[in-house]
């Protein structure tokens, strides 16, 4: 005769409830993550070709130029995702320090003429043969890994700001100083935001953030309002029609694309703004092309896919076997989610324009491969979650 959960010993009853709860998950966590990321990448591949064919033909007389390069990024990204997923996530902890030093070195190399490549008045890439690598994209991943390792290791002293806050604030300032030299204000914003999120998750006292607020406000003022082109972006954010042919041009064209798509869109491939009206139509502003061609339903689909990915990441964080895995999964999930949210907010005019790709959908090698490495780490943690569950059987 079968026993109910209430008839079992406390430990067995808890394990039974755990098995029952996991049994009702749609799919195992690793499979869920693979499916969600694969759907985003497939959707992005379609939209990259649709949004880039005209600019590619204009520049290179080959409408498939950017599609071919994006396919190379996808193959490389999947290979890195698979390789990273096979590495036990706990081993990432011991490499976090050397990786941070390596990233600092890469950000210095970017600024050296002859090594760092300058494109569109920004020096953000390291030239490696025919490839251009953007170290800032990988630095954000390493930053999350380093903070997860360091803050978890110091958990017994997490309430002491001189141990858990000030050293990492200074290190963040060093990274931000190098990024501002490129300049890359978007990455600076993400570095600070990720630091705040990671510290809040691990229990750093909130009074530290209040102490940081005046200095952060002063730094923000100096970085934005005392730099002419950033100040013009801020003014365009407040009212793009003040300068519709220059600082407000991209935002206005993005609004036209999204607004003209209506509820169902004009149809895949039928968008007009990608005909050299909308700058960065296949990178930072690809969401505007989605809105024009697939309408509100296309943007809603994009949001739903990222929401599922976010929820799966939270579930991995919750089910992780140890505190390091839980903290790392949370940080990696927030990295992808915040970048997606920031990109959507920029396109819709909710925040000032800044260069941030839409993860897995926008064209761009370094950002795409870095996000694939993030998913590889999450898959490694998710695999440990499944092994932990198997132990209950």
N, C-alpha and C positions, 0 to 999 in steps of 0.2 A: 504494500500500500504506500502511495506517495505521501511525502510529508509536505506540509505548508512551510513557508519561510519562518513563521512564528514558532514552529516546533523545533527548528534547528538551533544548534549552539550559536552564540552571537557572531563569532568569526565566520562560520559557515553561512549564516544568514546574510551577512554583509557581502560575502563573495557571491552568493546567489543573486542578490539584488544587483550587484555589479555586472554579472553575466547577463542578466535580463535586460539591464539598461543598454549595454553594449550591443546586445542582439538586435535591438530595434533601430540601430543606426542604419542609414540608407546603404552605406558601403563601409568597408574597413577604411580607416583614416588615410592610409597610403593611397588606396585606389581613389577615394574621393578627391584627394589633392591632385593626383595625376589627371583625372578627368577634368577637373575645373581648370587647371593650367592649360591642358591641351585644347580645351574649348576656347579659352582666351587667345591662345597662340593662333589657332585656326581662323578665328574671327579677325584677328589682327592681320594675318597674312592676306586675307581677302581685301581688307580696307586699305592696307599699304599699297596694294596693286591699283586699287580703284583711285586712290588719292594721289599717287605718284606717277602714273603713266604719262600724263601731259607734261609735268616738269621734267621727267626723265627724257622724253622725246625732244623737248626744247633744248636741253643742255647737252645730251649725249647721242641724240638721234636713235635712241633705243628705248622704247616705252617700257621694257622689262628690266631696265638697268637696276633700279632700286629693289625690285622684286627679287632679282637674282642675288643681290648682296644680302637682302633680308633672309633668304633661304639659307645662305651660308651661316648667318648668325643663328638661325634656328637649329641647324645641324650641330653647330658648335655648342649652343646652349643646352640642347638635349644631352649631348655627350658629357658636358660638365655636370649637369643635373644628376645624371645617372652615376657618375664616378663619385661625386660628393655624397650622394645618398648611401653609398656602400661603405662609407667611413663611419665608424662609431662616433656619435656626436660628442661624447666625453673627451675624445682625443683633440677636439678643436680647442679645448680650454688651454692646453699647454702651449699651443702655437699662437695664442692671441697676442702675447707681448711681441714676439718677433714679427708678426704680421703688421702690428701697429708701427713698428720702426720702419719696416719696408714701405708702408704706405706714406709715411712722412718723407722718406727718401724719394719716392715716386713723385710726390707733390712738389718737391724741390726741383727734380729733373724737368718737370713741365715748364718751369720758369727759365730754364737755360736755353738761350738761342742755339739753334742747330739740333737740339734734342726735342724741345717742346715745339709743337706745331701751332702756328697762329692762324686761326680761321675766324672770319667775321669779327676782327678786333679783339678776340679772346684767345688766350694761350692756355688751353685746357687739355691738350692731347700730347701724348708721347708717341713719336713716330718710330715704329718698329717695322722696317721694310715697307711693304705696301699697306700695312695696317696702321690705324690711328687708335690708340688706346686712351681712354679717359679715366685716369686714376681716381678721380673724385667719386665715380660710381662704385668702385670697389672699396674705396675708403669708408663709405657709409656702412657697408656690410661688415667690414672689419671693426668699425666703431661699435656696432651693436654687439658683436662677439666679444670685444675687449671689455666693454662695460658689464656685460652679463657675467663674465668670468671674474672680473675684479670686485664687483659689488656683492656677488654671492660669496666670494672668498672672505670678504670682510663683513659678513652678515652679523657677526657677534658685536661689531662696533659700528653698525650702520647708523646709529643715532648720534654719532660724533662727527660733526661737519668737517673737522680738520682731517678726518680719515676718509669719509665717504662722499664729500662734496667738493671742497676746495681744490684738491689735486686734480680732479677730473675736469673741473671748470677751467683751470689753467691749461690743461692739455687740449681741451676743446678750443680755447682761445688761440692756441698755437696753430691748430688745424685751420681754424677760421681765418687767421691772418694769411696763411698760404693760399687759401681758396679765394680770398678777396684780391690777391695779387693777380689772379688769372684774367679777369674777375669772374667769380661764380657765386653770386649772392643766393641763388636758389639752394645750392648745396650747403651754404652757411646756415641758412634757415633750417634745413633738414637736420644738420648736425646738432644744433641747439635743441630743436624740438625732440629729437630722439633721446638726447641726454635727459631732458626733463621727464619724458615718459618712462625711461628705464629707471631713473632714480625714484620716481613716484611709485612704480611697481615694486621696487625692492625695499621701500620703507624709509628712504632718506627724509629727514624732518622737513615739513612744509615751510617752516620758517626760513629755510635756506633759499627757497624760491622767492620769498618776499624780500629777502636781503638782496637777491640778485636783480630784482625788478628795476630799481633805479638805474643800475649800471647798464642793464640790457636796453632800457629806454633811451639812455644817452647814446649808446653804441648804435642803436637803430636810427636815431636822428642823424648822427654823423654819417652813417653809411648810406642813407637814403636821401635826406634833404640837402646835404652838402655836396652831393655828386650830381652834376647836371642831368645826365641821362636817366638816372634812377628817379630823380625828382620829377622829370617829365613823365615817366611811367606812372608815378603816383598821381600826378595831376590828370593824366589820361584815364586812370582808373576811376577817379572821382567824376570826370566829365570828358569822355573821349571826343566829343564834338567840338571841344575847344581847338583841337589840332587834328582834324579828321584825315589829313593827308600824310601825317608823320607819326607822332607818338600814339595817337588814337586809332591809326589805320587798321592794325591787326585785330584789335578788339572789335571794332565796328564790322569788319568783314566776317569775323567769327559769329557775331550776332546775326548778321544777314543770313549766313549759312544755316544756323540753327533755326532761326525764325521762319525761313522760307521752306523748311522741310515739313512743317506742320506735324500732324499726328502720325501719318504713315510714310512720309518722305516722298521724294521725287522718283525713287527707284535706284537700285544699285548701279553705279556708273553714270547716273544722269545728273550729278551735281554740277553746278556752274562755278562755284567759288574756287574750286581747285584749278580752274583754267587760268592760273597765274594771278588771280585776284587775292587769294588768301595766302600770306606767307606761312611757311612751315606747315603746309596742309597735311603732310604725311608724317610729321614728327610731333611737335608740341601741340598742334591744333587739329590733330586727327579726329578728335571728338566732334569738332564742328562739321567735318565731312560726314561723319556718322549721322549727326542730326539732320543734315540736309538730305542725304540719300535714303536714310532709313527712318527718319522722323523721330518723334518722341519715343516711339516703341524701340527704336535702335538704341537710344540713350538709356532707356529703361532696362533693356537687355544687358547693356554694358554694366550698369550699376548693380543689377541682380547677380551677374557673374562675379563681380568683385565682392559683393556681400557674402555669397556662398564661400568664396575663398577666405574671407575674413573670419567667418564663423568656424570653418574647418581649422584655421590657425589657432583660434581660441580653444577649440576642443583639444587640439594637440598639446597646447600649453597646459590645459587642465589635467590631461591624462599622462603627462610626462612622468617618468619614473623618479626624477629627483628635481631639486630646486633649480639647479643650473639649467637642466633641459626645459623646465617650465619658463624660466626667465628668458632664455635664449629664444624659445618659440614665440613668446609674446613680443619680444623686440623685433624679430624678423617679420612677424605678421604685421606689426605696426609700420615697419619700414615700407612694405609694399602698399599697405592700405593708405598711409598718409600721402605717399607719392601719387597714388591714384586720385585721392580726394583733392589734393592740391592742384593737379592737372585739370580736373573737371571744374574746380572753382575758378581757375585762371580763364578757361575758355568761356565760361558763363559770366565772367566779369564780376565775380564775387571777391576776388583778391587781385592785386596788381599783377600785371603780366611778368612772368619769369620763365626761364627755360627749364621745364620739367616734363619728361616724357610720361606717357600713359603706359604703365607697366604691361609688357607682353603684347601690346597692341601697336604702339608707335614704332616707326622705323628708327633704328639706332643700335649699333653693335654692342658698345660697352654697357649701356644701361640694360639691354636685353640679356646679355650673358651674366651680368651681375645678379639680376633678378632670378635667373635660372639657378645660380649658385645658392641663392637664398632658399629656393624651393628644395634644392638638394639637401640642405641642412634640415629643413622641416620634415622631409621624407625620412631622414635618418632618425630624427626624434620620434616620428610617427611609428616607424618600425619597432622602436623600443617599447612604445605604448602597446603595440600588438603582442609583443613577447611577454610583457607584464600581464596582459589579459590572459594569455595562454597558460600562465602559471596558476590561474584560478581553477583550471579544469582538472 
